């Protein structure tokens, strides 16, 4: 996944994602990332292409796991 926009606000960090794959494969990849977020209690998916995090630590953990560029 590539992070195309990172919006830092006082109460959250929102990240918009662009996937390297297309179609159903992209949805599958994002669904896996969403499941991972729930499993490790690190952020949440807020729409098809965005995730939100409460802290910099959550965002960093997600970035280390999922960011490819």
C-alpha positions, 0 to 999 in steps of 0.5 A: 500500500502507498500512503497518498495523504496523511492528515494529522489533527489534534485528536486523530491521524487520518491516512488515505491509501492507494493500493498497488493492485486493482479491483477485488485484489485491492479490496481484499488487501484492504480487508486484510489490513482492516482485520489486522487493525482489529486484531492488534487494536491499532486504528480503524478503517473509516471508509474504503480507502482511509484509516484513522489512528488515535496516536502517533504510535498507532500510526507508526505501527500501521505504517511499519506493517503496511506501507510499501513506499 
